[in-house]
Amino acid sequence: MASTMANAWRLLTTSERATIAVAAAATLGTLALRTAGVADLVVFGASAVALGALAMLVGHGTDQLGHRLGHGATGVLQSARSSPTACSCSAWRSCSAA
């Protein structure tokens, strides 16, 4: 398993690795700030940085899938990602109607 993770890490670009590091550091920083009882605004700022970094990773991953799958499949993926509740409800309705 360790070799699989090492191989996956090598496939990432330098900017992707940096984004992962920023997301991890900001997430741990948010936890530390919240645990220390720091002002809510500071905790919010740290969590916003973490969330922004994670959003960058999701966006980059979607772009990569778009290059591999084409425009139609990527549109479906983005729709499912943006509203998972709506997709699960529509899937449930179509299954219950059958």
Order of alpha helices (4+ residues) and beta strands (2+ residues): alpha-alpha-alpha-alpha-alpha
